[in-house]
């Protein structure tokens, strides 16, 4: 059906994938970049085929990007098996995930299983458009810190069990990260109000506080203020403490909650270090931050 083109990647024909998916009849999900369908190859292996929407790059660029993605192999990442590129038809072929995606587990109304708190903590430690860092829009150079931003946005959804942006009955858009930031920066912040209501308050409050602070550090406007993934792992494992994060200035755009007090630019610039070593944590106040920016 497919032929190897580079490394272990296979080039599939559109008709072949159309047949494997029974004319794309079983939809698994979708997002800002396309829809995903279940399929079966002639060797009986099950695949997930993503049909990409509005792909503007040329053939050479598409194949180059696919080749790069194909070199990434990790036990916690879904393997890219191949692709299809015929005219304006661009598809990606992945291994099928029988347990579904994190998105479906958190948000699907058909899913009766509620992830408990322990499972959510492990997910944040292992790890579409709503997750894109500001630099993707501003045009500045993209670094690994852009992925850190996306990771932070994912953490918010793991904690709350809902999408970060929701429209209320009065038509206003509520942005969950704004609410988290407001609670973190209140002395009597209600952290349990951030938790997925389906968990009925069953969570480790210390872990919940730590994870929410990490998420707020991850979505800082300046990439130099975001922690590296190595630092994030240390914080989540409790090896180092996490300092009080400033509220990102960009969250002002999404201010739809009452009594959210945003930092001024001067106060925001005073805090630029997400962590302090545990050995020195006892000598520091809860809100103390370092003036040294984290760097990867």
Secondary structure, DSSP 8 states (H G I E B T S, - for coil): --EEEETTEEE--HHHHHHHTTTTTSEEEEETTEEEEEEE-TTS-EEEEEEE-S--S-HHHHHHHHHHHHT---TTS--EEEEEEETTEEEEEEE--TT--HHHHHH-TT------HHHHHHHHHH--GGG--THHHH-----THHHHHHHHHHHHHHHHSS-SEEE-TTS-EEEHHHHHHHHHTSTT--GGGGS-GGGTT-S-HHHHHHHHHHHHHHT-SSGGGS--HHHHHHHHTTSEEE------GGGGGG--STT-----HHHHHH----EEEHHHHTTS-TT---SS----
